[in-house]
Structure formats: structure tokens, C-alpha cells
Amino acid sequence: MKKFCLYSFIVLLVLGLIGCAPRSTSTGPENPTFVVVAENAEIAEVLAYFQAHSGYLPTVVTLNEETLASLSEQLKTDGASAERADVLKKAAEGATCLVLKSDALIAEYEALGFRVDNEELKALTSSFRIDNADLLGLKIVQMPAGSELNLDALKALASWMTGAEAKYLADNPDLLK
């Protein structure tokens, strides 16, 4: 009887220790904030969907007429050139990447040293599916070499834009309305 009680007590202690073991919980990304330049409100909605499902908190700068006019005015006030190229550079200042749809706007940014390189994104993160790169009709435009950016956020965004959630969103565009 003593052995039975002793073994029962040991089993209870072991079970109690298992119940007290620390559990790893996901606390989200270490540096969740970053800036993304989006071409329009539609792309900003896609980025809001990304935010809701990833834990990252992108600040979205939308390239609408108001934003561009405001940046142009700010450049003029500072005594700097307010040509379109200067305004586009100013809009992308401090951003991790740009998410654009228009080939003309992408070409303008490429002329400024920005780049669209799916091979580089594929090398950056193994979960980037290059065959799904145009799933949402959007392109990730990367910052010029040497720019300071939130690399983890860029990897997460690139992976998300070619992953299952983006495919679901592409198949169900009414979710954005």
C-alpha cells in the first residue's frame, strides 16, 4: 500500500510539473512597424488585410494627388527642387518598400534607383513563391541599395503577397469592399 501511495504521489508531482511548464506563445514580430508606399486606396486595403493577418503594422503612404501636392509644397518650403522625381523620392523616404500596380509609376521609380526583382525576393525568403508574384496584380518595389529598412517586415510582406491568404483574397476580391 505504501508503494502504491508513493507511486501515485510521484505521478501527481510529475503531472503537476507538466502543467506548470512554460508555454511558448507567439508575441508577434519583434519590430512590427514599417512604412509602405502604396499607389492607391485599393492597395492600402490589401495592406490593411495583411496587417490584420500578420501582426505587422504598416504605415501606408498613399500616392494620391493630395499627398503628392503636400510633399511638393513641403519641398518648395524647404527650398528644394519640387520636380516630380523629387516628390516621388520624398514620398518613399523612410519606407521599407513600395507596393505598386501601374507600370508607368514603377518605371518612374526604377529610373530613381528603385528595383523590382522577384529573384532577389526569392533569395531573401524561401517562402516567397515566385510563380505567384502577380497573384494580386501588385509588385513589390524595393528600395535602392544601402537603404535602411525593416527586413523582417519586407520578408513577411513578400511571403504573404505570394501565399495562401493572398490567393484567397485574389479569388474573393469582394472581401476588400
C-alpha positions in Angstrom: 0.0 0.0 0.0 2.9 2.3 0.8 4.4 1.7 -2.6 1.1 2.4 -4.3 0.7 5.7 -2.4 4.3 6.7 -3.2 4.0 6.0 -6.9 0.6 7.8 -7.0 2.2 10.8 -5.3 5.2 10.8 -7.8 2.8 10.6 -10.8 0.8 13.6 -9.4 4.0 15.6 -8.9 5.1 14.8 -12.5 1.7 15.8 -13.8 1.8 19.0 -11.8 5.2 19.9 -13.2 4.0 19.3 -16.8 1.1 21.6 -16.1 3.4 24.3 -14.8 5.9 24.1 -17.7 6.2 27.4 -19.6 4.4 27.5 -22.8 5.8 29.4 -25.8 3.3 31.9 -27.0 3.6 33.9 -30.2 4.1 37.5 -29.2 4.2 38.8 -32.8 7.1 40.3 -34.7 9.9 42.0 -32.8 9.8 45.1 -34.9 6.2 45.3 -36.3 6.1 48.8 -37.6 7.3 49.9 -41.0 6.4 52.3 -43.8 5.0 51.1 -47.2 4.2 53.4 -50.1 1.0 52.3 -51.9 -0.1 53.6 -55.2 -3.8 54.0 -54.3 -6.5 53.2 -51.7 -7.2 49.8 -53.1 -3.6 48.7 -52.4 -3.9 50.3 -48.9 -6.9 48.0 -48.3 -4.8 45.0 -49.3 -2.1 46.1 -46.9 -4.8 46.5 -44.1 -5.7 42.9 -44.8 -2.0 41.9 -44.5 -1.8 43.8 -41.2 -4.9 42.0 -39.8 -3.4 38.6 -40.5 0.3 39.0 -39.9 0.9 41.1 -36.8 2.9 43.7 -38.7 1.7 47.3 -38.5 2.5 49.1 -41.8 2.1 52.8 -42.0 0.8 53.3 -45.5 1.7 56.4 -47.5 -0.8 56.6 -50.4 0.4 58.3 -53.6 -2.7 60.3 -54.3 -2.9 63.8 -55.6 -3.2 65.3 -52.1 -0.1 63.5 -50.8 2.0 64.5 -53.8 0.8 68.1 -53.7 1.6 68.3 -50.0 5.1 66.8 -50.5 5.7 69.2 -53.4 4.7 72.1 -51.2 6.9 70.9 -48.4 9.9 70.6 -50.7 9.2 74.2 -52.0 9.0 75.5 -48.4 12.3 73.8 -47.7 13.9 75.5 -50.7 14.4 72.2 -52.5 13.5 71.2 -56.0 9.9 70.1 -56.4 10.2 68.2 -59.7 8.1 65.0 -59.9 11.1 62.8 -59.4 12.0 64.7 -56.2 8.4 64.4 -54.9 8.4 60.7 -55.6 11.7 60.3 -53.7 10.3 62.3 -50.8 7.2 60.1 -50.7 9.4 57.0 -50.4 11.7 58.4 -47.8 11.9 56.1 -44.8 9.9 53.3 -46.5 10.7 49.6 -46.4 9.2 49.1 -49.8 6.6 50.3 -52.3 3.6 48.3 -53.5 2.6 49.5 -56.9 0.3 48.4 -59.7 1.0 50.9 -62.6 3.8 50.0 -64.9 4.3 53.8 -65.6 4.8 54.6 -61.9 7.0 51.5 -61.4 9.2 52.8 -64.4 9.4 56.2 -62.7 10.7 54.7 -59.5 13.1 52.4 -61.4 14.6 55.4 -63.0 15.3 56.8 -59.5 17.2 53.6 -58.5 14.4 51.5 -57.0 14.0 48.0 -58.3 11.5 45.2 -58.9 13.4 41.9 -58.5 11.4 38.8 -57.7 14.6 36.7 -57.9 16.1 38.8 -55.1 12.9 38.5 -53.0 13.0 34.7 -53.6 16.6 34.7 -52.3 15.6 36.8 -49.4 13.0 34.4 -48.1 12.3 30.8 -49.0 8.6 31.2 -48.6 8.3 33.7 -51.5 6.6 31.9 -54.3 7.9 33.5 -57.5 5.2 31.8 -59.6 2.6 33.6 -57.5 4.3 37.0 -57.7 1.5 38.6 -59.8 -1.3 37.0 -57.7 -2.9 40.3 -56.7 -1.6 42.2 -59.7 0.8 44.1 -57.4 4.6 44.4 -57.5 6.9 45.0 -54.6 9.3 47.7 -55.5 12.4 47.5 -53.4 14.3 50.5 -52.0 17.7 51.5 -53.6 20.8 49.6 -52.4 22.0 50.9 -49.0 18.6 52.0 -47.7 17.7 51.3 -44.1 14.6 49.1 -43.9 12.7 46.6 -41.8 14.0 43.5 -43.5 11.8 41.1 -41.4 8.7 43.1 -42.5 9.8 43.0 -46.1 10.2 39.2 -45.9 6.8 38.8 -44.3 5.1 41.0 -46.8 6.7 39.3 -49.8 5.8 35.9 -48.4 2.2 37.0 -47.7 1.7 38.5 -51.1 2.5 35.2 -52.7 1.0 32.9 -50.2 -2.4 31.2 -49.5 -4.1 34.2 -47.9 -3.2 36.4 -50.9 -4.6 33.7 -53.2 -7.8 33.6 -51.2 -8.0 37.4 -51.4 -7.4 37.3 -55.2 -10.1 34.7 -55.5 -12.5 36.7 -53.3 -12.0 40.4 -54.2 -15.3 41.3 -52.6 -13.5 41.0 -49.2 -11.9 44.3 -49.9 -15.2 46.2 -50.3 
